[in-house]
Amino acid sequence: MKYYSTNKKAPMASLHEAVVKGLAGDRGLYMPERIKTLPQSFYDNIDRLSFHDIACTVADAFFGEDVPADDLRRIVCDTLSFDCPVVQVDENIYSLELFHGPTLAFKDVGARFMARLLQHFIRQEKQERVNVLVATSGDTGSAVANGFLGVEGIHVYVLYPKGKVSKIQECQFTTLGQNITAIEVDGVFDDCQALVKQAFLDPDLNAHMRLTSANSINVARFLPQAFYYFNAYARMKALGKADRMVMCVPSGNFGNITAGLFGHVMGLPISRFIAANNANDIFYQYLQTGVYQPQPTKQTLANAMDVGDPSNFARVYDLYGGRHDAITAYISGATYTDDDIRETMRECHARTGYVLDPHGACGYRALRDLLEEGETGVFCETAHPAKFKEKVDDILGTDIHIPQRLAEFMKGTKSTIQTSRQFDDFKAFLLKE
Ligand SMILES: *Cc1c(COP(=O)(O)O)cnc(C)c1O
């Protein structure tokens, strides 16, 4: 399978090239040249298949031409070492819990898959080790570091701003050891990102070591997220609730929802999608007006969705041939303030006992507001509420339980390399690696 760039000005790439490069040469996002429809018999029997079997079928449609079946099956099964269950919250609203992975957020799925696919390609090359550089303001670093932990042939450097990430987030990438190095930068997130970008352009560093990124726009990170939409449909079908199923996705950079939309193109019978935004409502405004207008990022309670220029909009646009009417026919939007988020978390907790995190709260609320008679809604609960324990306890007046695997991280010993925000310091460190 070849991959083209959404900007259409870069050459087509193989899967291998698209995974190693991340972004196309013209700064567009890679798209598979064909999206295969799955046979009706698959959908007829899907409720009798396991999550692993469903994911293997979907993975084969995406990657089967480029990865041998046995290898692909192993990569999928290693990736999905945890379940993504559907849990009833309200009479007609269900939560697709995507937080049962190692770092308690849905990004575990894409990060784990990408690590294993990259390893598969590196083994074929028999080349020197690959070094992944990733800048993080918190969540991405933990998903990528844990996704790549212990994966042979790959070393990960996580750059994060000193004193600017929460303790819970920090311990998820500073206590791992092995092939993960955490680098504490005396600066802000933008400094970390600038160091990474400059490193990719630096001839000395590139001569010294093989560098790559694990950015969320990478096809190997975003496509595998389709697995759990197929599984959600299967589990809802088994409950007899899939006839008019609406999927609602709390969205920031729009990678997660785009994977679900790929499912639809492959024939997955989900009636429609809702993209739930926080106050960063660029997509919502696009749906209303047909004009895509990036905005400065606003800080909100659901901070992983604080994106003012969502990268994957280019993929949604491309998927529907740039037709606003085709996009609005299948996807609707919603936007919520921090006050809406707090109120929704309190209302849901008081009435149902279910603890939403601030991101999932946007998804649940959009279903409450927009679900029509006869429809059943499923929203993505994108992170475990304990990842935001202080905020959640403050809003709900609770003392929520911290899951064992999160508590384990907090017991570990922190180990970091310190650097200034000057590129020369960072470079000198990498040249000694
Ligand atoms: C990253 C993230 C999102 C946003 O997902 P996108 O794929 O960027 O739209 C939502 N919720 C949580 C908890 C996240 O970490």
The ligand as a Gaussian input file, in Angstrom:
#p B3LYP/6-31G(d) Opt

LIG

0 1
 C       -5.027000      13.395000      23.316000
 C       -6.301000      13.374000      24.115000
 C       -7.554000      13.783000      23.566000
 C       -7.671000      14.336000      22.173000
 O       -7.511000      13.341000      21.198000
 P       -7.225000      13.741000      19.668000
 O       -6.910000      12.468000      18.984000
 O       -6.038000      14.686000      19.704000
 O       -8.451000      14.421000      19.157000
 C       -8.699000      13.670000      24.345000
 N       -8.625000      13.224000      25.615000
 C       -7.468000      12.832000      26.192000
 C       -7.473000      12.373000      27.599000
 C       -6.265000      12.898000      25.466000
 O       -5.107000      12.519000      26.048000

